[in-house]
Amino acid sequence: MNLLQDTLTVTLVDVQEVRIHGSLYYQVAYRTSDSSPIQQARINPEAFYPDPKPGDTVKLNLLMGNIMGAEKIA
């Protein structure tokens, strides 16, 4: 296991668009399994796939615990 880089498969529970100082971000709530607690993150849309929706299964690419990218899993 690499402590600097990791991937995490999650299910999106909620997705909200937010603007901070005029810049768009996605505020997402997700869980890693049906029984895991809901976690939240704010993600730059350039690191995300287009039009994320609740219920999507997503692979998060992490660097030092920060989300650097997200890919929808078909």
PyMOL Python script that loads the backbone (N, CA, C, O; Angstrom):
from pymol import cmd

cmd.read_pdbstr("""\
ATOM      1  N   MET A   1       0.836  -1.180   0.000  1.00  0.00           N
ATOM      2  CA  MET A   1       0.000   0.000   0.000  1.00  0.00           C
ATOM      3  C   MET A   1       0.878   1.239   0.000  1.00  0.00           C
ATOM      4  O   MET A   1       1.832   1.333   0.772  1.00  0.00           O
ATOM      5  N   ASN A   2       0.558   2.176  -0.857  1.00  0.00           N
ATOM      6  CA  ASN A   2       1.287   3.428  -0.935  1.00  0.00           C
ATOM      7  C   ASN A   2       0.573   4.451  -0.060  1.00  0.00           C
ATOM      8  O   ASN A   2      -0.605   4.734  -0.280  1.00  0.00           O
ATOM      9  N   LEU A   3       1.264   5.005   0.923  1.00  0.00           N
ATOM     10  CA  LEU A   3       0.627   5.963   1.828  1.00  0.00           C
ATOM     11  C   LEU A   3       0.355   7.307   1.165  1.00  0.00           C
ATOM     12  O   LEU A   3      -0.476   8.076   1.648  1.00  0.00           O
ATOM     13  N   LEU A   4       1.035   7.596   0.081  1.00  0.00           N
ATOM     14  CA  LEU A   4       0.826   8.875  -0.592  1.00  0.00           C
ATOM     15  C   LEU A   4      -0.314   8.812  -1.596  1.00  0.00           C
ATOM     16  O   LEU A   4      -1.099   9.754  -1.704  1.00  0.00           O
ATOM     17  N   GLN A   5      -0.414   7.701  -2.337  1.00  0.00           N
ATOM     18  CA  GLN A   5      -1.445   7.553  -3.359  1.00  0.00           C
ATOM     19  C   GLN A   5      -2.340   6.371  -3.025  1.00  0.00           C
ATOM     20  O   GLN A   5      -1.879   5.343  -2.529  1.00  0.00           O
ATOM     21  N   ASP A   6      -3.630   6.534  -3.307  1.00  0.00           N
ATOM     22  CA  ASP A   6      -4.575   5.454  -3.044  1.00  0.00           C
ATOM     23  C   ASP A   6      -5.795   5.653  -3.941  1.00  0.00           C
ATOM     24  O   ASP A   6      -5.975   6.725  -4.518  1.00  0.00           O
ATOM     25  N   THR A   7      -6.624   4.635  -4.057  1.00  0.00           N
ATOM     26  CA  THR A   7      -7.915   4.754  -4.737  1.00  0.00           C
ATOM     27  C   THR A   7      -8.974   4.227  -3.782  1.00  0.00           C
ATOM     28  O   THR A   7      -8.702   3.385  -2.926  1.00  0.00           O
ATOM     29  N   LEU A   8     -10.179   4.740  -3.946  1.00  0.00           N
ATOM     30  CA  LEU A   8     -11.283   4.371  -3.085  1.00  0.00           C
ATOM     31  C   LEU A   8     -12.531   4.275  -3.947  1.00  0.00           C
ATOM     32  O   LEU A   8     -12.834   5.198  -4.704  1.00  0.00           O
ATOM     33  N   THR A   9     -13.256   3.170  -3.841  1.00  0.00           N
ATOM     34  CA  THR A   9     -14.513   3.016  -4.571  1.00  0.00           C
ATOM     35  C   THR A   9     -15.648   3.397  -3.636  1.00  0.00           C
ATOM     36  O   THR A   9     -15.768   2.863  -2.534  1.00  0.00           O
ATOM     37  N   VAL A  10     -16.489   4.342  -4.097  1.00  0.00           N
ATOM     38  CA  VAL A  10     -17.556   4.880  -3.255  1.00  0.00           C
ATOM     39  C   VAL A  10     -18.864   4.951  -4.045  1.00  0.00           C
ATOM     40  O   VAL A  10     -18.869   4.840  -5.271  1.00  0.00           O
ATOM     41  N   THR A  11     -19.951   5.134  -3.336  1.00  0.00           N
ATOM     42  CA  THR A  11     -21.251   5.428  -3.941  1.00  0.00           C
ATOM     43  C   THR A  11     -21.650   6.832  -3.508  1.00  0.00           C
ATOM     44  O   THR A  11     -21.644   7.152  -2.319  1.00  0.00           O
ATOM     45  N   LEU A  12     -21.996   7.666  -4.487  1.00  0.00           N
ATOM     46  CA  LEU A  12     -22.421   9.024  -4.171  1.00  0.00           C
ATOM     47  C   LEU A  12     -23.816   8.994  -3.560  1.00  0.00           C
ATOM     48  O   LEU A  12     -24.719   8.345  -4.089  1.00  0.00           O
ATOM     49  N   VAL A  13     -23.986   9.693  -2.453  1.00  0.00           N
ATOM     50  CA  VAL A  13     -25.268   9.785  -1.767  1.00  0.00           C
ATOM     51  C   VAL A  13     -25.953  11.109  -2.119  1.00  0.00           C
ATOM     52  O   VAL A  13     -27.175  11.156  -2.260  1.00  0.00           O
ATOM     53  N   ASP A  14     -25.171  12.181  -2.260  1.00  0.00           N
ATOM     54  CA  ASP A  14     -25.709  13.489  -2.593  1.00  0.00           C
ATOM     55  C   ASP A  14     -24.641  14.277  -3.346  1.00  0.00           C
ATOM     56  O   ASP A  14     -23.446  14.121  -3.098  1.00  0.00           O
ATOM     57  N   VAL A  15     -25.093  15.125  -4.271  1.00  0.00           N
ATOM     58  CA  VAL A  15     -24.196  15.980  -5.045  1.00  0.00           C
ATOM     59  C   VAL A  15     -24.835  17.369  -5.125  1.00  0.00           C
ATOM     60  O   VAL A  15     -25.975  17.512  -5.568  1.00  0.00           O
ATOM     61  N   GLN A  16     -24.101  18.372  -4.699  1.00  0.00           N
ATOM     62  CA  GLN A  16     -24.569  19.756  -4.776  1.00  0.00           C
ATOM     63  C   GLN A  16     -23.492  20.602  -5.444  1.00  0.00           C
ATOM     64  O   GLN A  16     -22.304  20.442  -5.164  1.00  0.00           O
ATOM     65  N   GLU A  17     -23.911  21.495  -6.320  1.00  0.00           N
ATOM     66  CA  GLU A  17     -22.976  22.466  -6.882  1.00  0.00           C
ATOM     67  C   GLU A  17     -22.900  23.647  -5.923  1.00  0.00           C
ATOM     68  O   GLU A  17     -23.929  24.165  -5.489  1.00  0.00           O
ATOM     69  N   VAL A  18     -21.684  24.071  -5.592  1.00  0.00           N
ATOM     70  CA  VAL A  18     -21.486  25.239  -4.736  1.00  0.00           C
ATOM     71  C   VAL A  18     -20.494  26.177  -5.416  1.00  0.00           C
ATOM     72  O   VAL A  18     -19.633  25.746  -6.182  1.00  0.00           O
ATOM     73  N   ARG A  19     -20.630  27.442  -5.126  1.00  0.00           N
ATOM     74  CA  ARG A  19     -19.696  28.440  -5.653  1.00  0.00           C
ATOM     75  C   ARG A  19     -18.962  29.072  -4.480  1.00  0.00           C
ATOM     76  O   ARG A  19     -19.568  29.515  -3.505  1.00  0.00           O
ATOM     77  N   ILE A  20     -17.650  29.099  -4.603  1.00  0.00           N
ATOM     78  CA  ILE A  20     -16.798  29.717  -3.593  1.00  0.00           C
ATOM     79  C   ILE A  20     -15.971  30.771  -4.304  1.00  0.00           C
ATOM     80  O   ILE A  20     -15.158  30.452  -5.172  1.00  0.00           O
ATOM     81  N   HIS A  21     -16.178  32.021  -3.938  1.00  0.00           N
ATOM     82  CA  HIS A  21     -15.508  33.154  -4.592  1.00  0.00           C
ATOM     83  C   HIS A  21     -15.681  33.091  -6.102  1.00  0.00           C
ATOM     84  O   HIS A  21     -14.763  33.415  -6.856  1.00  0.00           O
ATOM     85  N   GLY A  22     -16.870  32.668  -6.539  1.00  0.00           N
ATOM     86  CA  GLY A  22     -17.186  32.618  -7.958  1.00  0.00           C
ATOM     87  C   GLY A  22     -16.760  31.344  -8.678  1.00  0.00           C
ATOM     88  O   GLY A  22     -17.105  31.154  -9.844  1.00  0.00           O
ATOM     89  N   SER A  23     -16.018  30.471  -8.007  1.00  0.00           N
ATOM     90  CA  SER A  23     -15.564  29.220  -8.631  1.00  0.00           C
ATOM     91  C   SER A  23     -16.508  28.080  -8.266  1.00  0.00           C
ATOM     92  O   SER A  23     -16.937  27.962  -7.118  1.00  0.00           O
ATOM     93  N   LEU A  24     -16.829  27.240  -9.254  1.00  0.00           N
ATOM     94  CA  LEU A  24     -17.736  26.116  -9.058  1.00  0.00           C
ATOM     95  C   LEU A  24     -16.993  24.927  -8.449  1.00  0.00           C
ATOM     96  O   LEU A  24     -15.869  24.614  -8.840  1.00  0.00           O
ATOM     97  N   TYR A  25     -17.644  24.272  -7.484  1.00  0.00           N
ATOM     98  CA  TYR A  25     -17.164  23.023  -6.888  1.00  0.00           C
ATOM     99  C   TYR A  25     -18.358  22.100  -6.734  1.00  0.00           C
ATOM    100  O   TYR A  25     -19.504  22.549  -6.733  1.00  0.00           O
ATOM    101  N   TYR A  26     -18.086  20.799  -6.604  1.00  0.00           N
ATOM    102  CA  TYR A  26     -19.112  19.839  -6.223  1.00  0.00           C
ATOM    103  C   TYR A  26     -18.920  19.513  -4.746  1.00  0.00           C
ATOM    104  O   TYR A  26     -17.829  19.131  -4.322  1.00  0.00           O
ATOM    105  N   GLN A  27     -19.986  19.666  -3.969  1.00  0.00           N
ATOM    106  CA  GLN A  27     -20.011  19.201  -2.585  1.00  0.00           C
ATOM    107  C   GLN A  27     -20.677  17.840  -2.644  1.00  0.00           C
ATOM    108  O   GLN A  27     -21.865  17.748  -2.952  1.00  0.00           O
ATOM    109  N   VAL A  28     -19.930  16.774  -2.352  1.00  0.00           N
ATOM    110  CA  VAL A  28     -20.470  15.423  -2.476  1.00  0.00           C
ATOM    111  C   VAL A  28     -20.504  14.732  -1.117  1.00  0.00           C
ATOM    112  O   VAL A  28     -19.631  14.932  -0.271  1.00  0.00           O
ATOM    113  N   ALA A  29     -21.530  13.922  -0.937  1.00  0.00           N
ATOM    114  CA  ALA A  29     -21.626  13.020   0.207  1.00  0.00           C
ATOM    115  C   ALA A  29     -21.519  11.616  -0.370  1.00  0.00           C
ATOM    116  O   ALA A  29     -22.138  11.314  -1.391  1.00  0.00           O
ATOM    117  N   TYR A  30     -20.735  10.753   0.280  1.00  0.00           N
ATOM    118  CA  TYR A  30     -20.504   9.413  -0.257  1.00  0.00           C
ATOM    119  C   TYR A  30     -20.294   8.426   0.874  1.00  0.00           C
ATOM    120  O   TYR A  30     -20.027   8.795   2.018  1.00  0.00           O
ATOM    121  N   ARG A  31     -20.424   7.163   0.514  1.00  0.00           N
ATOM    122  CA  ARG A  31     -20.081   6.096   1.465  1.00  0.00           C
ATOM    123  C   ARG A  31     -19.339   4.993   0.721  1.00  0.00           C
ATOM    124  O   ARG A  31     -19.512   4.805  -0.483  1.00  0.00           O
ATOM    125  N   THR A  32     -18.513   4.273   1.466  1.00  0.00           N
ATOM    126  CA  THR A  32     -17.713   3.212   0.861  1.00  0.00           C
ATOM    127  C   THR A  32     -18.457   1.882   0.824  1.00  0.00           C
ATOM    128  O   THR A  32     -18.111   1.000   0.038  1.00  0.00           O
ATOM    129  N   SER A  33     -19.472   1.733   1.666  1.00  0.00           N
ATOM    130  CA  SER A  33     -20.322   0.538   1.646  1.00  0.00           C
ATOM    131  C   SER A  33     -21.677   0.930   2.232  1.00  0.00           C
ATOM    132  O   SER A  33     -21.827   2.018   2.788  1.00  0.00           O
ATOM    133  N   ASP A  34     -22.657   0.046   2.105  1.00  0.00           N
ATOM    134  CA  ASP A  34     -24.007   0.352   2.603  1.00  0.00           C
ATOM    135  C   ASP A  34     -24.024   0.616   4.105  1.00  0.00           C
ATOM    136  O   ASP A  34     -24.875   1.359   4.594  1.00  0.00           O
ATOM    137  N   SER A  35     -23.093   0.015   4.837  1.00  0.00           N
ATOM    138  CA  SER A  35     -23.100   0.157   6.297  1.00  0.00           C
ATOM    139  C   SER A  35     -22.100   1.202   6.797  1.00  0.00           C
ATOM    140  O   SER A  35     -22.037   1.461   7.999  1.00  0.00           O
ATOM    141  N   SER A  36     -21.323   1.803   5.902  1.00  0.00           N
ATOM    142  CA  SER A  36     -20.322   2.786   6.344  1.00  0.00           C
ATOM    143  C   SER A  36     -20.957   4.153   6.557  1.00  0.00           C
ATOM    144  O   SER A  36     -21.982   4.466   5.951  1.00  0.00           O
ATOM    145  N   PRO A  37     -20.348   4.970   7.418  1.00  0.00           N
ATOM    146  CA  PRO A  37     -20.888   6.320   7.629  1.00  0.00           C
ATOM    147  C   PRO A  37     -20.726   7.171   6.369  1.00  0.00           C
ATOM    148  O   PRO A  37     -19.825   6.948   5.560  1.00  0.00           O
ATOM    149  N   ILE A  38     -21.610   8.139   6.226  1.00  0.00           N
ATOM    150  CA  ILE A  38     -21.523   9.066   5.098  1.00  0.00           C
ATOM    151  C   ILE A  38     -20.390  10.052   5.356  1.00  0.00           C
ATOM    152  O   ILE A  38     -20.265  10.608   6.447  1.00  0.00           O
ATOM    153  N   GLN A  39     -19.575  10.255   4.335  1.00  0.00           N
ATOM    154  CA  GLN A  39     -18.476  11.221   4.397  1.00  0.00           C
ATOM    155  C   GLN A  39     -18.741  12.308   3.369  1.00  0.00           C
ATOM    156  O   GLN A  39     -19.526  12.113   2.442  1.00  0.00           O
ATOM    157  N   GLN A  40     -18.087  13.452   3.530  1.00  0.00           N
ATOM    158  CA  GLN A  40     -18.279  14.549   2.596  1.00  0.00           C
ATOM    159  C   GLN A  40     -16.946  15.059   2.085  1.00  0.00           C
ATOM    160  O   GLN A  40     -15.917  14.965   2.754  1.00  0.00           O
ATOM    161  N   ALA A  41     -16.998  15.605   0.871  1.00  0.00           N
ATOM    162  CA  ALA A  41     -15.808  16.206   0.267  1.00  0.00           C
ATOM    163  C   ALA A  41     -16.243  17.287  -0.705  1.00  0.00           C
ATOM    164  O   ALA A  41     -17.359  17.260  -1.224  1.00  0.00           O
ATOM    165  N   ARG A  42     -15.366  18.221  -0.944  1.00  0.00           N
ATOM    166  CA  ARG A  42     -15.591  19.254  -1.952  1.00  0.00           C
ATOM    167  C   ARG A  42     -14.560  19.010  -3.051  1.00  0.00           C
ATOM    168  O   ARG A  42     -13.362  18.910  -2.786  1.00  0.00           O
ATOM    169  N   ILE A  43     -15.051  18.915  -4.296  1.00  0.00           N
ATOM    170  CA  ILE A  43     -14.186  18.519  -5.406  1.00  0.00           C
ATOM    171  C   ILE A  43     -14.281  19.543  -6.529  1.00  0.00           C
ATOM    172  O   ILE A  43     -15.371  19.981  -6.895  1.00  0.00           O
ATOM    173  N   ASN A  44     -13.144  19.913  -7.060  1.00  0.00           N
ATOM    174  CA  ASN A  44     -13.073  20.787  -8.225  1.00  0.00           C
ATOM    175  C   ASN A  44     -13.672  20.041  -9.413  1.00  0.00           C
ATOM    176  O   ASN A  44     -13.308  18.886  -9.634  1.00  0.00           O
ATOM    177  N   PRO A  45     -14.577  20.647 -10.189  1.00  0.00           N
ATOM    178  CA  PRO A  45     -15.209  19.929 -11.301  1.00  0.00           C
ATOM    179  C   PRO A  45     -14.224  19.473 -12.376  1.00  0.00           C
ATOM    180  O   PRO A  45     -14.530  18.549 -13.130  1.00  0.00           O
ATOM    181  N   GLU A  46     -13.058  20.095 -12.462  1.00  0.00           N
ATOM    182  CA  GLU A  46     -12.053  19.653 -13.435  1.00  0.00           C
ATOM    183  C   GLU A  46     -11.460  18.299 -13.065  1.00  0.00           C
ATOM    184  O   GLU A  46     -10.887  17.616 -13.914  1.00  0.00           O
ATOM    185  N   ALA A  47     -11.598  17.905 -11.789  1.00  0.00           N
ATOM    186  CA  ALA A  47     -11.105  16.611 -11.330  1.00  0.00           C
ATOM    187  C   ALA A  47     -12.211  15.556 -11.333  1.00  0.00           C
ATOM    188  O   ALA A  47     -11.982  14.408 -10.953  1.00  0.00           O
ATOM    189  N   PHE A  48     -13.415  15.952 -11.766  1.00  0.00           N
ATOM    190  CA  PHE A  48     -14.574  15.075 -11.708  1.00  0.00           C
ATOM    191  C   PHE A  48     -15.069  14.793 -13.113  1.00  0.00           C
ATOM    192  O   PHE A  48     -14.741  15.533 -14.041  1.00  0.00           O
ATOM    193  N   TYR A  49     -15.843  13.748 -13.288  1.00  0.00           N
ATOM    194  CA  TYR A  49     -16.475  13.461 -14.577  1.00  0.00           C
ATOM    195  C   TYR A  49     -17.704  14.365 -14.724  1.00  0.00           C
ATOM    196  O   TYR A  49     -18.204  14.872 -13.720  1.00  0.00           O
ATOM    197  N   PRO A  50     -18.195  14.575 -15.920  1.00  0.00           N
ATOM    198  CA  PRO A  50     -19.360  15.457 -16.124  1.00  0.00           C
ATOM    199  C   PRO A  50     -20.639  14.910 -15.496  1.00  0.00           C
ATOM    200  O   PRO A  50     -20.905  13.710 -15.546  1.00  0.00           O
ATOM    201  N   ASP A  51     -21.408  15.791 -14.917  1.00  0.00           N
ATOM    202  CA  ASP A  51     -22.757  15.524 -14.440  1.00  0.00           C
ATOM    203  C   ASP A  51     -22.853  14.375 -13.421  1.00  0.00           C
ATOM    204  O   ASP A  51     -23.601  13.426 -13.653  1.00  0.00           O
ATOM    205  N   PRO A  52     -22.118  14.438 -12.304  1.00  0.00           N
ATOM    206  CA  PRO A  52     -22.243  13.391 -11.285  1.00  0.00           C
ATOM    207  C   PRO A  52     -23.627  13.419 -10.642  1.00  0.00           C
ATOM    208  O   PRO A  52     -24.221  14.481 -10.457  1.00  0.00           O
ATOM    209  N   LYS A  53     -24.124  12.231 -10.307  1.00  0.00           N
ATOM    210  CA  LYS A  53     -25.470  12.084  -9.738  1.00  0.00           C
ATOM    211  C   LYS A  53     -25.429  11.154  -8.520  1.00  0.00           C
ATOM    212  O   LYS A  53     -24.587  10.259  -8.448  1.00  0.00           O
ATOM    213  N   PRO A  54     -26.349  11.370  -7.556  1.00  0.00           N
ATOM    214  CA  PRO A  54     -26.468  10.403  -6.454  1.00  0.00           C
ATOM    215  C   PRO A  54     -26.740   9.003  -7.012  1.00  0.00           C
ATOM    216  O   PRO A  54     -27.483   8.838  -7.980  1.00  0.00           O
ATOM    217  N   GLY A  55     -26.130   8.015  -6.389  1.00  0.00           N
ATOM    218  CA  GLY A  55     -26.268   6.630  -6.838  1.00  0.00           C
ATOM    219  C   GLY A  55     -25.126   6.170  -7.723  1.00  0.00           C
ATOM    220  O   GLY A  55     -24.943   4.968  -7.914  1.00  0.00           O
ATOM    221  N   ASP A  56     -24.344   7.116  -8.275  1.00  0.00           N
ATOM    222  CA  ASP A  56     -23.188   6.740  -9.103  1.00  0.00           C
ATOM    223  C   ASP A  56     -22.148   6.009  -8.266  1.00  0.00           C
ATOM    224  O   ASP A  56     -21.893   6.376  -7.119  1.00  0.00           O
ATOM    225  N   THR A  57     -21.553   4.979  -8.842  1.00  0.00           N
ATOM    226  CA  THR A  57     -20.404   4.316  -8.239  1.00  0.00           C
ATOM    227  C   THR A  57     -19.160   4.950  -8.850  1.00  0.00           C
ATOM    228  O   THR A  57     -19.037   5.054 -10.070  1.00  0.00           O
ATOM    229  N   VAL A  58     -18.243   5.371  -7.986  1.00  0.00           N
ATOM    230  CA  VAL A  58     -17.136   6.216  -8.410  1.00  0.00           C
ATOM    231  C   VAL A  58     -15.825   5.711  -7.826  1.00  0.00           C
ATOM    232  O   VAL A  58     -15.768   5.276  -6.676  1.00  0.00           O
ATOM    233  N   LYS A  59     -14.773   5.776  -8.635  1.00  0.00           N
ATOM    234  CA  LYS A  59     -13.415   5.499  -8.144  1.00  0.00           C
ATOM    235  C   LYS A  59     -12.753   6.844  -7.885  1.00  0.00           C
ATOM    236  O   LYS A  59     -12.553   7.632  -8.809  1.00  0.00           O
ATOM    237  N   LEU A  60     -12.411   7.105  -6.616  1.00  0.00           N
ATOM    238  CA  LEU A  60     -11.720   8.333  -6.251  1.00  0.00           C
ATOM    239  C   LEU A  60     -10.224   8.078  -6.247  1.00  0.00           C
ATOM    240  O   LEU A  60      -9.759   7.088  -5.683  1.00  0.00           O
ATOM    241  N   ASN A  61      -9.475   8.965  -6.871  1.00  0.00           N
ATOM    242  CA  ASN A  61      -8.016   8.907  -6.857  1.00  0.00           C
ATOM    243  C   ASN A  61      -7.522   9.894  -5.803  1.00  0.00           C
ATOM    244  O   ASN A  61      -7.782  11.094  -5.888  1.00  0.00           O
ATOM    245  N   LEU A  62      -6.811   9.373  -4.819  1.00  0.00           N
ATOM    246  CA  LEU A  62      -6.372  10.181  -3.684  1.00  0.00           C
ATOM    247  C   LEU A  62      -4.863  10.385  -3.706  1.00  0.00           C
ATOM    248  O   LEU A  62      -4.104   9.494  -4.086  1.00  0.00           O
ATOM    249  N   LEU A  63      -4.449  11.563  -3.294  1.00  0.00           N
ATOM    250  CA  LEU A  63      -3.037  11.871  -3.101  1.00  0.00           C
ATOM    251  C   LEU A  63      -2.917  12.525  -1.738  1.00  0.00           C
ATOM    252  O   LEU A  63      -3.436  13.619  -1.516  1.00  0.00           O
ATOM    253  N   MET A  64      -2.235  11.857  -0.832  1.00  0.00           N
ATOM    254  CA  MET A  64      -2.082  12.324   0.545  1.00  0.00           C
ATOM    255  C   MET A  64      -3.448  12.614   1.181  1.00  0.00           C
ATOM    256  O   MET A  64      -3.597  13.576   1.935  1.00  0.00           O
ATOM    257  N   GLY A  65      -4.446  11.767   0.869  1.00  0.00           N
ATOM    258  CA  GLY A  65      -5.768  11.888   1.445  1.00  0.00           C
ATOM    259  C   GLY A  65      -6.683  12.894   0.769  1.00  0.00           C
ATOM    260  O   GLY A  65      -7.848  13.023   1.146  1.00  0.00           O
ATOM    261  N   ASN A  66      -6.169  13.609  -0.227  1.00  0.00           N
ATOM    262  CA  ASN A  66      -6.971  14.588  -0.958  1.00  0.00           C
ATOM    263  C   ASN A  66      -7.439  14.009  -2.283  1.00  0.00           C
ATOM    264  O   ASN A  66      -6.685  13.310  -2.960  1.00  0.00           O
ATOM    265  N   ILE A  67      -8.679  14.297  -2.654  1.00  0.00           N
ATOM    266  CA  ILE A  67      -9.226  13.778  -3.905  1.00  0.00           C
ATOM    267  C   ILE A  67      -8.635  14.560  -5.069  1.00  0.00           C
ATOM    268  O   ILE A  67      -8.794  15.777  -5.154  1.00  0.00           O
ATOM    269  N   MET A  68      -7.958  13.857  -5.958  1.00  0.00           N
ATOM    270  CA  MET A  68      -7.310  14.479  -7.110  1.00  0.00           C
ATOM    271  C   MET A  68      -8.080  14.199  -8.399  1.00  0.00           C
ATOM    272  O   MET A  68      -7.878  14.886  -9.400  1.00  0.00           O
ATOM    273  N   GLY A  69      -8.949  13.211  -8.384  1.00  0.00           N
ATOM    274  CA  GLY A  69      -9.714  12.857  -9.563  1.00  0.00           C
ATOM    275  C   GLY A  69     -10.776  11.842  -9.211  1.00  0.00           C
ATOM    276  O   GLY A  69     -10.682  11.146  -8.200  1.00  0.00           O
ATOM    277  N   ALA A  70     -11.795  11.766 -10.064  1.00  0.00           N
ATOM    278  CA  ALA A  70     -12.889  10.825  -9.849  1.00  0.00           C
ATOM    279  C   ALA A  70     -13.358  10.304 -11.197  1.00  0.00           C
ATOM    280  O   ALA A  70     -13.517  11.064 -12.152  1.00  0.00           O
ATOM    281  N   GLU A  71     -13.577   8.997 -11.260  1.00  0.00           N
ATOM    282  CA  GLU A  71     -14.046   8.361 -12.488  1.00  0.00           C
ATOM    283  C   GLU A  71     -15.297   7.553 -12.183  1.00  0.00           C
ATOM    284  O   GLU A  71     -15.331   6.800 -11.210  1.00  0.00           O
ATOM    285  N   LYS A  72     -16.326   7.708 -13.014  1.00  0.00           N
ATOM    286  CA  LYS A  72     -17.547   6.922 -12.840  1.00  0.00           C
ATOM    287  C   LYS A  72     -17.270   5.495 -13.289  1.00  0.00           C
ATOM    288  O   LYS A  72     -16.652   5.266 -14.329  1.00  0.00           O
ATOM    289  N   ILE A  73     -17.729   4.554 -12.501  1.00  0.00           N
ATOM    290  CA  ILE A  73     -17.593   3.138 -12.832  1.00  0.00           C
ATOM    291  C   ILE A  73     -18.921   2.704 -13.448  1.00  0.00           C
ATOM    292  O   ILE A  73     -19.977   2.874 -12.840  1.00  0.00           O
ATOM    293  N   ALA A  74     -18.865   2.145 -14.653  1.00  0.00           N
ATOM    294  CA  ALA A  74     -20.092   1.756 -15.368  1.00  0.00           C
ATOM    295  C   ALA A  74     -20.805   0.618 -14.686  1.00  0.00           C
ATOM    296  O   ALA A  74     -21.851   0.172 -15.158  1.00  0.00           O
TER     297      ALA A  74
END
""", "prot")
cmd.dss("prot")
cmd.show_as("cartoon", "prot")
cmd.util.cbc("prot")
cmd.orient("prot")
